[in-house]
Amino acid sequence: MGNTLVLGIGNTLLKDEGVGVHVVACLRQRKSLPGDITLLDGGNLSFSLLADIEEHQKLIVIDAAQLNQAPGSIVCMENEQMDSFLGSARRSVHEVSLLDLMDMSRLSGCLPQRRALFGIQPEQVDWGEQPTRKVQDAIGATADQIVQLLETWAEQDSSPPREHTA
């Protein structure tokens, strides 16, 4: 079982919709990442990704998301905040939704202990292989934030447990 799966999702033929895949490609270019990391281009999502999710203790997902913010805005949601966001009325343009995959993982008892969703506000979801300038600018910034989160998780994992006194 691997430690952390970093999953970029999106359709790279639809401009900003493919931003998750572009962030994973950016992370692949980095010389080193903290911890035992698997980088995966999840494309348009499918049920076949369930096995990858269940094989990891931690999950980071990157996707274009309707955040009602300025294009290129980045929001990181962890654990219950991520679950709540996915459970809201958000519609997915993918074959299956991330919520479907999380629910199936939860039902099988294999939901990653730690999980985070990096949502990036798209400007345009239309035919085109390159993200808009504002979303393109968010790719490196998102990769930086993911590395920071991975480092934080690694530090938390290596910290000795706190003793409780009565």
Residue, then its C-alpha position, 0 to 999 in steps of 0.5 A: m500500500g502506497n502512502t499518498l496518491v496525488l490525482g489530477i483530473g480533468n479533460t485537457l481538450l477543454k481548456d481550464e477543465g484539464v487543470g488537474v492533469h496539468v498540475v500533476a504534469c508540473l509536479r512530475q517535473r520537480k526533482s523531489l517530492p516529500g514522502d512516498i508519492t504516486l502521481l496519477d493523471g486521472g483524466n475524466l475519472s472512471f470507476s477504474l480509479l477506485a483501486d488506486i484510491e483504496e491502495h493509498q493512505k492519503l489522497i490529494v485530488i486536483d480539479a477545476a471547481q466552481l468556487n464562485q471566485a475569480p478565475g485561477s483562484i485556488v482553494c484547498m479543502e481537507n477531509e470533512q470540508m472536502d466531503s461536504f464540498l463534494g456532497s453539495a449540489r456541484r455537478s461533474v462533467h466527468e463520467v463518474s463524480l469524485l463523490d461517487l468514488m469517495d462513497m464507494s471507497r468509504l463503503s468498502g472501508c478503504l477511504p484514505q485517512r487523510r484527503a484533500l481537494f485542490g479546487i481551481q476556479p476555471e475561466q473557460v471550459d470550451w474547446g482548446e488544449q491550453p488553459t487560460r492565462k489566469v488558470q495557467d498561472a495557478i498551475g505552479a502555485t497549486a503545485d507549490q501548495i501541494v508540496q507544502l501540504l505533503e510536507t505538513w502531513a509528513e511532519q505530522d506523521s513523524s511527530p511523537p504522539r502527545e501524552h494526555t495528563a489527568 
